[in-house]
Amino acid sequence: MLAPARSQVLPARTVTPATAASVLVATRLQPGRDDANQTTAAPSQFSCSAPPELSRLNYPLPHAARRLANGGPLVIVAIGSSSTAGAGASSPATSYPSRLAVELQERLPGRDITVINRGVNGEESEQMLARFPTNVIAAHPDLVLWQVGTNSVLRDHPLKPHSAVLHEGIDELKAAGADVVLIDMQFAPRVIAKPETPGMEDQIALTAKQESVDLFRRFELMRNWHEVQHIPFDVFVAPDALHMNDWSYGCVAKLLAAGIVEAATRPLTAAAARSAQ
């Protein structure tokens, strides 16, 4: 049996009193290692699946691709709020960034992969942006996964300032030499009940298109689970009707890992042609 992945819990960088209890988890997988002790099992009657268009990334990931091509270590930073930090998960090991590290190692055996969790409970985009220099750019990531939108909607904040923050943040990440994937809101009862939700989803998608960065469509993925695959909310949403749980974090990580690997290993000619469309 392969040795389990090593996890390191880093001191939390608190921004407001509401985030003081959150932790930052860095999961590092060394070449040839697996995480057999941290699997996330779904109920037997449900499987983790989605239409290809909901997991595929439209744009290539050139910085990650170059790192993989030259055999160097791949560094990924996941920044966001509670659904990045892992609220609703049974342990830090079952958050989506921790599971993503495991899934990537399975698809890229022998690679040195680090996924750093910079999620902080309760944050909105402008608070995340303020942490970029020390919590994201300082790690010299090849890829940044930026989860946004939910807390702004839950607090009924106007959409326009959020859009400006997204553009500013993406520009900073590009200037730092990182690929960017935006991750939108979760399809959960407390989110879909808010009237601002459709507008926020449209804004995130439009920003990704305007900036030519990838969008992992978590909202539509989870909608597909519920409305097409008829999976009950309690299978993939925590009892608070807001956060994800071990099953959904694990499934998102699995599908996101597949999208990242495909985009980072896509033939450049094909990638360029699709991006130009």
N, C-alpha and C positions, 0 to 999 in steps of 0.2 A: 504494500500500500504506500502511496506517495505521502510525504510529510504535509501537514496542513499549512496553510498560509499563515504568515506572521502578521499580527495586527498590533498597531501602536496607537494608544490613546494620547492625544496631544492636549495641552491645556486649552481651555476655551478662551477665545478672544471675545469678550463681552462688549456689546455695543450699547445696549440699553438694559435696565434692570430686568426686563421681561426675558432676556436671553441668557441670564447668568447661569442657568442650569445646563445649558447645552454643551456638548463636547464635539471636538473635531477628531475624526477618526481617519487615520491613514492606513490603508491596506496595501501591503507590498508583497508581490508574488515573485519569488526568485525562479530562475529557469528550472523547469522540470518538477515544480512543486504544484500540488493540487490542494483542495480544501474539502476533503471527503467528510469532515465532521460538521460542516456548516451548510448542508443542503436544505432547501426549502421545499417541502412536499405539498403539493396541491391536493385538495380532496379528489378521491379516485375518479369521480364522475366528470371532472373538469380537467382540461388540458390547457397549457399555455400556448395560444396560437393567435394569429391576426392576419388579415389580408396583407400581402407583400407591400402594398403602397403605404401602409401605416407604420412599417418598420424601416423601410428603405430611406436612406438619406439622399437627397437630390444632388447635392454638391459633393465634389471630392474633398478629401482631407489631406491636402498636400504636405503639411508639416508632419503629421502623423505618418504619412506614407514614406517620406524621406527617412524618418527615424527607423521605421521598420526595414526599409531597403538597405540602410547601412548597418543594421544589426545593433544599433544603440538602444539604451533603455528608453521606454516609452513612459512619459509622465502625463497623467490626466488629472485635472482638478475639477471636482464637482462642487459648484457653489449654488446656494439657494437657501430656502427657508426650512420649515420643519419636515417637509417630505423629502428633502435631501439629507437633513440631519438624521432622519429615521424615526420620527414620531409615529407610533402605531406598530413599529416592529418589536419583536420579542427581545431583541438584543442588537447592539451595534453591528454584529456580524451579519444580520439579516436586513440591514438597510440596503438601498439600491446601489450605492457606490461600492460597498463591500462585496455584494453579489456580482457586480459588474466586473470587479477584478478577477473573481473566480471564473466567470464566463469567458472573459478575454483570454485568460491563461489556457482554458480548454481549447479555444480556437487558434491560439498562437503558442503552441507548446515550445518550450525552450527560450522564450523571450523574458526579458526583465521588465516587468510591468508594475507601475505604481499608480494607484488611484487614491487621491487625497480628498477626503470629505471635508468641505468647508461650509457645510450647512449650519445655519443658526436659526433656532426656533423664533417665529414671529416677525422675521425681517421682511422688508419690502425692498424693491429694486435699488432705491437710492442708498439704503444702508449697505447693501451688498457692494454697490459701486464704490463706496467709501473704503471698503476693505480690499479692493482689488490690488493696490500696491503691495500690501504686506501679506495678504492671505492667498492671493492668486499669482500675480506676476512674479513675486519673489521666488516662487517654486519653479520658474522657467518651464511652464507646461507646454507640451506639444498640442494639447487639446483641452479646451475648457467647455464643460457642460454647465449651462446657466439656466436654472429652473426659476421661473418668474410668474408673477401675476396673481396668485391666489389670495395673498393677504390684502393686497390693494382692493380686490373685489369684495372680500369679506367685510372690509371696513368702509365700503361705499365711497372710495376715493375717486376723484375724476380721472379720466383716462389720459388726457393730453399730456400732463407732466410725466406720466409713466413712459410714454413713447419717446420723449426726449432723452430720458435716462437710458433707455435701451440702446438708442443710437450712439450715445456717448460711450457707454460701456463696451459695445461691440467694437467701436473704433479703437478704444484703448487696448483691447485684447488683440486685435489685428496688428496694431503697432508693436506689440510685445512679441509678435511672431508665433501666435497660437491660432490653431483652427478653433472655430466656435460652433457649438450646437446649442440652440435654444430648446428648452423643454417647457411646454405650456402647462396649463392647469390640470388638476385631476378631475375626472368625471365622478363626482360624489354628491350625495344628496344636498349637503349644505352649500356646495358650490353652484350646482345647477339651479338652486332656488333663488339665486341673486340675479336681479335684472341686468346688472352690468356684465355678466359672464359672456354673452355673445360678442359684445363690443370688445372686451379684452382679448378674446380668442382671435377676432379679426385683426386687432392691432398687433398682436404678437406675430401672426402669420405675415402681415404686410411688412413689418419691420424686417423679418428674416428675408423676405423677397427683395426688399429695397437694398439690404446690406449684402445680399448674395451669400448668406450663411444658412446652414442647415437648421431645420426644425424637426425635433422628434415630437410627433403628434400624440402626446400622452392622452389628451382629452378624448380624441376620436378613437384611440385604441381602447380606452376603458368604456367608452360608449358602445363600441362594437361588442365587447364582452357582455354588456348588460342587455342591449337592445337586439343584437343579432344572434349572439351565442346563448342568450337567455341565462346568463350566470347571475345568480342573486347578488345583491350588493354585499350581503354579509360574508360572501366568499372572498371579496377583494377590497372591502372597505372596513376600517376599524369600527368598533362600537360607537365612536363619537360621530359617525356619519360624515367625517371629513378626511381623516388621514388614511393612507394605504396600510396594508398589513403584510405579513411575511409572504403570502402567496403573490400579491400584486407587485411588491418590491422585487421579488425573484423573477416574475414574468417580465416586468419592464426591463430588468437588467439583462435577461436572456435575449430579448428582442433588440434592445439597444446595442448590445455587444455584437450581434449579427450585423446590424446596420453599420456600426463603426468599422468592423473588419472588412466588410464589402467595400465601403467607401474609401478606405485607406489602402486597399489592394486592387482597386479598379484600374484597368488599363487607362493610361493618361489620355489617349486619343478618344476613347469612348466617353470618358468623363468630361472632356472638353466639349464634345459634341452635345452631350445632354445639358450641360450648364448653359450653352449658348441658345438653347431652345426657349 
